[in-house]
Amino acid sequence: MRSRSLGPDDRIPDMAMDEAKVLFKDHFQIFSQVSPGRQYAVRFIAAPYTSDEAHSILVHGHGRNPERLSAVSIIALLAKFGETEERFKAEYNRFYDEASKAKGTDR
């Protein structure tokens, strides 16, 4: 896990795919599913939780790496679902703060 909070002027970083999926589910109520036959492709789905194009977006792991989600893909997700980078940064920081506390470590 990363160890530094994002400030208002920081760029959105790449993330581990598993962490991004949990962050979007727990903090934005955006769910995900791996695309059948393409482990590097993940569909993120928002309410009303249908996989049609109006309520979902298919993103690919960074460089077809199923373990990484690029900053560009994160920004596309935010735009698709009407979320701001500012809110993402706040939720990102909250997500990693909660993970640090759960592990009993300080950042």
ABEGO torsion letter per residue (X at the ends): XBABBBBAABBBBBBBAAAAAAAAAAAAGBBBBBBBGBAABBBBBBOAGBABAAABBBBBBBGGBAABBBAAAAAAAAAAAGBBAAAAAAAAAAAAAAAAAAAGBBX
